[in-house]
Amino acid sequence: MEERFIVTIIQCFFIALGVMIGGSLIGSIGAFLTGDPPFTQINRIAKNLRIWAIVAAIGGTFDAIYNFERGILEGSTIDLVKQIVLIITAMGGANTALLIIEWIIQEEIE
């Protein structure tokens, strides 16, 4: 693997992690200000933010679809494999963030 791709993998992981943790914690401030229970809102926000964290980490859906198309139609399988690795890495970042959020709020996120 080339060095730039490894950098992209690491950034993808931490972008997904940051979107999940930051979005959940900052979103709970709004819940606190409106009188809703913040930990319950962190739980709800984290569940809803999972897919958006993955999409943000891989750089949007159109680029990913273009790389899949290029991998399938033009026979560039390395681009297809790279995109799959990026998606799996983003999922790992989102899942790690969920584990951290569960640890912070002491509730299980379903």
N, CA, C and O of each residue as an XYZ file, in Angstrom:
440
protein
N       0.839     -1.176      0.000
C       0.000      0.000      0.000
C       0.888      1.243      0.000
O       1.957      1.265      0.609
N       0.436      2.232     -0.669
C       1.227      3.453     -0.717
C       1.035      4.255      0.559
O       0.031      4.115      1.258
N       2.008      5.088      0.844
C       2.021      5.830      2.102
C       0.849      6.807      2.218
O       0.305      6.978      3.308
N       0.459      7.437      1.140
C      -0.640      8.409      1.179
C      -1.969      7.732      1.512
O      -2.820      8.329      2.171
N      -2.149      6.503      1.065
C      -3.388      5.788      1.355
C      -3.485      5.446      2.836
O      -4.574      5.476      3.409
N      -2.361      5.124      3.457
C      -2.363      4.832      4.891
C      -2.732      6.084      5.677
O      -3.455      5.999      6.669
N      -2.251      7.227      5.252
C      -2.620      8.499      5.879
C      -4.126      8.719      5.738
O      -4.782      9.151      6.685
N      -4.668      8.426      4.569
C      -6.104      8.583      4.324
C      -6.918      7.642      5.210
O      -7.978      8.024      5.705
N      -6.439      6.433      5.409
C      -7.133      5.472      6.276
C      -7.194      6.003      7.707
O      -8.248      5.964      8.342
N      -6.071      6.497      8.209
C      -6.028      7.021      9.580
C      -6.952      8.226      9.724
O      -7.677      8.342     10.712
N      -6.926      9.121      8.743
C      -7.796     10.294      8.792
C      -9.264      9.888      8.724
O     -10.099     10.469      9.417
N      -9.579      8.916      7.913
C     -10.957      8.441      7.775
C     -11.477      7.910      9.110
O     -12.605      8.210      9.502
N     -10.662      7.127      9.802
C     -11.045      6.578     11.097
C     -11.359      7.689     12.087
O     -12.395      7.666     12.751
N     -10.459      8.663     12.183
C     -10.620      9.703     13.194
C     -11.675     10.734     12.815
O     -12.251     11.368     13.699
N     -11.939     10.917     11.545
C     -13.041     11.798     11.148
C     -14.363     11.206     11.598
O     -15.200     11.909     12.163
N     -14.558      9.913     11.351
C     -15.791      9.256     11.788
C     -15.916      9.296     13.306
O     -16.999      9.548     13.835
N     -14.819      9.050     14.002
C     -14.827      9.088     15.453
C     -15.168     10.487     15.958
O     -15.960     10.632     16.889
N     -14.583     11.509     15.359
C     -14.830     12.881     15.774
C     -16.239     13.360     15.496
O     -16.823     14.086     16.300
N     -16.788     12.958     14.360
C     -18.166     13.342     14.033
C     -19.129     12.739     15.045
O     -20.059     13.407     15.496
N     -18.910     11.488     15.401
C     -19.799     10.827     16.355
C     -19.698     11.443     17.753
O     -20.713     11.799     18.352
N     -18.494     11.564     18.261
C     -18.330     12.076     19.630
C     -18.703     13.550     19.702
O     -19.454     13.965     20.585
N     -18.179     14.330     18.777
C     -18.473     15.760     18.789
C     -19.936     16.055     18.578
O     -20.516     16.870     19.295
N     -20.539     15.407     17.609
C     -21.952     15.643     17.329
C     -22.850     15.242     18.481
O     -23.815     15.940     18.794
N     -22.541     14.131     19.109
C     -23.360     13.666     20.228
C     -23.225     14.569     21.444
O     -24.220     14.930     22.072
N     -21.995     14.931     21.771
C     -21.789     15.749     22.960
C     -22.291     17.185     22.766
O     -22.922     17.746     23.662
N     -22.019     17.770     21.620
C     -22.501     19.123     21.368
C     -24.021     19.128     21.218
O     -24.681     20.070     21.657
N     -24.575     18.101     20.611
C     -26.032     18.005     20.496
C     -26.716     17.884     21.847
O     -27.846     18.340     22.025
N     -26.026     17.269     22.798
C     -26.634     17.130     24.131
C     -26.673     18.462     24.876
O     -27.458     18.621     25.811
N     -25.846     19.410     24.478
C     -25.916     20.745     25.096
C     -27.268     21.382     24.782
O     -27.876     22.024     25.639
N     -27.729     21.199     23.550
C     -29.056     21.702     23.185
C     -30.151     21.042     24.000
O     -31.121     21.692     24.388
N     -29.997     19.749     24.261
C     -30.979     19.051     25.091
C     -30.961     19.598     26.514
O     -32.015     19.776     27.125
N     -29.784     19.860     27.037
C     -29.672     20.411     28.390
C     -30.337     21.784     28.481
O     -31.024     22.085     29.457
N     -30.128     22.614     27.453
C     -30.701     23.960     27.467
C     -32.226     23.949     27.339
O     -32.891     24.868     27.819
N     -32.784     22.925     26.700
C     -34.238     22.838     26.548
C     -34.897     22.027     27.658
O     -36.121     21.889     27.680
N     -34.102     21.489     28.575
C     -34.678     20.767     29.704
C     -34.837     19.273     29.483
O     -35.377     18.582     30.348
N     -34.382     18.756     28.353
C     -34.420     17.308     28.115
C     -33.228     16.647     28.808
O     -32.226     17.309     29.078
N     -33.330     15.353     29.095
C     -32.198     14.665     29.729
C     -31.026     14.517     28.737
O     -31.193     13.900     27.685
N     -29.857     15.067     29.054
C     -28.743     15.065     28.109
C     -28.226     13.668     27.750
O     -27.892     13.417     26.592
N     -28.154     12.750     28.736
C     -27.616     11.424     28.426
C     -28.541     10.649     27.499
O     -28.078      9.903     26.637
N     -29.829     10.820     27.672
C     -30.778     10.171     26.769
C     -30.635     10.734     25.359
O     -30.715      9.992     24.380
N     -30.424     12.030     25.257
C     -30.254     12.650     23.941
C     -28.930     12.252     23.307
O     -28.864     12.085     22.089
N     -27.873     12.096     24.100
C     -26.596     11.618     23.554
C     -26.810     10.248     22.921
O     -26.320      9.975     21.825
N     -27.537      9.401     23.614
C     -27.843      8.062     23.119
C     -28.599      8.136     21.793
O     -28.241      7.452     20.834
N     -29.634      8.958     21.737
C     -30.446      9.079     20.525
C     -29.645      9.681     19.375
O     -29.709      9.197     18.245
N     -28.898     10.726     19.665
C     -28.111     11.391     18.626
C     -27.048     10.442     18.077
O     -26.828     10.396     16.866
N     -26.392      9.690     18.948
C     -25.347      8.761     18.499
C     -25.913      7.705     17.556
O     -25.271      7.343     16.570
N     -27.112      7.212     17.856
C     -27.740      6.223     16.960
C     -28.023      6.819     15.590
O     -27.830      6.160     14.568
N     -28.482      8.067     15.571
C     -28.842      8.700     14.304
C     -27.634      9.202     13.522
O     -27.723      9.381     12.307
N     -26.527      9.428     14.183
C     -25.362     10.004     13.525
C     -24.439      8.977     12.866
O     -23.549      9.354     12.105
N     -24.633      7.702     13.142
C     -23.707      6.674     12.648
C     -23.469      6.749     11.149
O     -22.321      6.822     10.711
N     -24.524      6.733     10.362
C     -24.364      6.705      8.906
C     -23.749      8.001      8.396
O     -22.976      7.988      7.438
N     -24.090      9.127      9.036
C     -23.551     10.409      8.584
C     -22.073     10.529      8.906
O     -21.329     11.175      8.168
N     -21.643      9.922      9.987
C     -20.213      9.919     10.310
C     -19.431      9.133      9.262
O     -18.336      9.534      8.867
N     -19.988      8.029      8.820
C     -19.322      7.216      7.787
C     -19.273      7.977      6.474
O     -18.241      7.994      5.803
N     -20.373      8.604      6.105
C     -20.413      9.374      4.852
C     -19.446     10.552      4.914
O     -18.757     10.833      3.934
N     -19.385     11.235      6.035
C     -18.454     12.361      6.172
C     -17.008     11.884      6.099
O     -16.154     12.557      5.522
N     -16.741     10.739      6.678
C     -15.367     10.232      6.703
C     -14.877      9.806      5.320
O     -13.706     10.002      4.998
N     -15.744      9.234      4.509
C     -15.287      8.792      3.185
C     -15.362      9.905      2.156
O     -15.005      9.697      0.996
N     -15.817     11.075      2.556
C     -15.785     12.228      1.664
C     -17.010     12.391      0.807
O     -16.930     13.004     -0.257
N     -18.121     11.875      1.221
C     -19.349     12.022      0.446
C     -19.638     10.780     -0.384
O     -18.738      9.996     -0.683
N     -20.880     10.614     -0.744
C     -21.281      9.382     -1.411
C     -20.954      9.370     -2.895
O     -20.727      8.296     -3.453
N     -20.922     10.515     -3.552
C     -20.710     10.519     -4.993
C     -19.295     10.078     -5.362
O     -19.105      9.377     -6.356
N     -18.315     10.478     -4.580
C     -16.945     10.052     -4.839
C     -16.811      8.550     -4.646
O     -16.129      7.874     -5.416
N     -17.466      8.033     -3.612
C     -17.413      6.595     -3.370
C     -18.077      5.822     -4.498
O     -17.561      4.790     -4.925
N     -19.207      6.303     -4.985
C     -19.902      5.638     -6.089
C     -19.060      5.697     -7.355
O     -19.012      4.727     -8.112
N     -18.395      6.826     -7.594
C     -17.536      6.950     -8.767
C     -16.374      5.956     -8.697
O     -16.026      5.342     -9.706
N     -15.778      5.794     -7.523
C     -14.682      4.838     -7.386
C     -15.158      3.407     -7.565
O     -14.439      2.591     -8.142
N     -16.361      3.079     -7.081
C     -16.920      1.753     -7.319
C     -17.151      1.533     -8.811
O     -16.831      0.472     -9.348
N     -17.708      2.541     -9.473
C     -17.966      2.434    -10.915
C     -16.673      2.232    -11.680
O     -16.597      1.382    -12.566
N     -15.664      3.003    -11.344
C     -14.382      2.880    -12.022
C     -13.765      1.508    -11.763
O     -13.156      0.916    -12.654
N     -13.925      1.005    -10.535
C     -13.383     -0.307    -10.205
C     -14.060     -1.434    -10.959
O     -13.410     -2.403    -11.351
N     -15.356     -1.313    -11.163
C     -16.101     -2.387    -11.821
C     -16.024     -2.273    -13.345
O     -15.719     -3.251    -14.028
N     -16.299     -1.088    -13.874
C     -16.391     -0.933    -15.328
C     -15.039     -0.829    -16.021
O     -14.880     -1.322    -17.138
N     -14.076     -0.201    -15.383
C     -12.775     -0.025    -16.016
C     -11.757     -1.061    -15.567
O     -10.606     -1.029    -16.003
N     -12.165     -1.969    -14.711
C     -11.279     -3.042    -14.278
C     -10.209     -2.601    -13.294
O      -9.209     -3.297    -13.114
N     -10.403     -1.466    -12.663
C      -9.436     -0.964    -11.695
C      -9.812     -1.489    -10.308
O     -10.426     -0.786     -9.506
N      -9.434     -2.724    -10.051
C      -9.848     -3.365     -8.800
C      -9.167     -2.755     -7.587
O      -9.701     -2.831     -6.481
N      -7.997     -2.151     -7.772
C      -7.318     -1.548     -6.619
C      -8.134     -0.378     -6.066
O      -8.163     -0.166     -4.853
N      -8.800      0.389     -6.948
C      -9.660      1.477     -6.478
C     -10.865      0.936     -5.726
O     -11.302      1.526     -4.738
N     -11.393     -0.169     -6.185
C     -12.531     -0.805     -5.518
C     -12.131     -1.294     -4.121
O     -12.864     -1.093     -3.153
N     -10.977     -1.929     -4.028
C     -10.493     -2.435     -2.744
C     -10.201     -1.274     -1.795
O     -10.532     -1.344     -0.611
N      -9.583     -0.207     -2.306
C      -9.289      0.955     -1.465
C     -10.572      1.569     -0.900
O     -10.616      1.950      0.270
N     -11.598      1.664     -1.719
C     -12.856      2.259     -1.262
C     -13.517      1.385     -0.206
O     -14.072      1.900      0.765
N     -13.463      0.081     -0.384
C     -14.029     -0.832      0.614
C     -13.266     -0.720      1.928
O     -13.874     -0.726      2.999
N     -11.944     -0.617      1.857
C     -11.134     -0.459      3.067
C     -11.475      0.855      3.772
O     -11.550      0.895      5.000
N     -11.679      1.923      3.010
C     -12.047      3.209      3.617
C     -13.397      3.130      4.320
O     -13.563      3.671      5.414
N     -14.356      2.463      3.699
C     -15.685      2.329      4.318
C     -15.599      1.505      5.605
O     -16.213      1.858      6.612
N     -14.846      0.420      5.573
C     -14.689     -0.410      6.768
C     -13.974      0.368      7.872
O     -14.328      0.253      9.045
N     -12.971      1.158      7.497
C     -12.260      1.977      8.475
C     -13.191      3.015      9.093
O     -13.143      3.243     10.302
N     -14.041      3.648      8.276
C     -15.002      4.620      8.797
C     -15.995      3.945      9.734
O     -16.375      4.519     10.755
N     -16.412      2.741      9.396
C     -17.309      2.000     10.290
C     -16.617      1.692     11.618
O     -17.238      1.751     12.679
N     -15.340      1.368     11.549
C     -14.577      1.122     12.773
C     -14.480      2.365     13.640
O     -14.589      2.282     14.864
N     -14.274      3.524     13.009
C     -14.225      4.778     13.763
C     -15.553      5.090     14.421
O     -15.593      5.529     15.570
N     -16.648      4.866     13.695
C     -17.977      5.117     14.249
C     -18.278      4.146     15.397
O     -18.864      4.539     16.406
N     -17.880      2.889     15.241
C     -18.117      1.903     16.292
C     -17.274      2.203     17.527
O     -17.746      2.038     18.652
N     -16.034      2.640     17.329
C     -15.191      3.025     18.461
C     -15.804      4.206     19.211
O     -15.795      4.244     20.441
N     -16.333      5.160     18.463
C     -16.990      6.305     19.092
C     -18.208      5.861     19.902
O     -18.449      6.376     20.994
N     -18.972      4.910     19.373
C     -20.118      4.403     20.129
C     -19.678      3.753     21.436
O     -20.332      3.917     22.465
N     -18.577      3.022     21.395
C     -18.069      2.403     22.625
C     -17.630      3.460     23.634
O     -17.864      3.311     24.833
N     -16.997      4.522     23.154
C     -16.580      5.603     24.051
C     -17.801      6.312     24.637
O     -17.825      6.641     25.823
N     -18.806      6.543     23.804
C     -20.026      7.204     24.280
C     -20.745      6.329     25.298
O     -21.238      6.832     26.308
N     -20.808      5.020     25.043
C     -21.405      4.107     26.018
C     -20.644      4.167     27.338
O     -21.248      4.123     28.410
N     -19.340      4.264     27.261
C     -18.523      4.344     28.464
C     -18.803      5.645     29.216
O     -18.850      5.652     30.446
N     -18.986      6.732     28.495
C     -19.231      8.024     29.140
C     -20.605      8.060     29.798
O     -20.726      8.490     30.945
N     -21.652      7.612     29.085
C     -23.007      7.745     29.622
C     -23.441      6.541     30.443
O     -24.491      6.585     31.085
N     -22.670      5.480     30.440
C     -22.958      4.265     31.218
C     -24.306      3.647     30.833
O     -24.999      3.088     31.683
N     -24.671      3.748     29.568
C     -25.859      3.101     29.040
C     -25.465      2.362     27.787
O     -24.501      2.729     27.115
N     -26.209      1.320     27.472
C     -25.929      0.600     26.240
C     -26.726      1.218     25.101
O     -27.931      1.439     25.223
N     -26.048      1.495     24.000
C     -26.698      2.058     22.826
C     -27.155      0.904     21.954
O     -26.346      0.070     21.546
N     -28.429      0.854     21.670
C     -28.985     -0.277     20.913
C     -28.954     -0.027     19.433
O     -29.384     -0.878     18.654
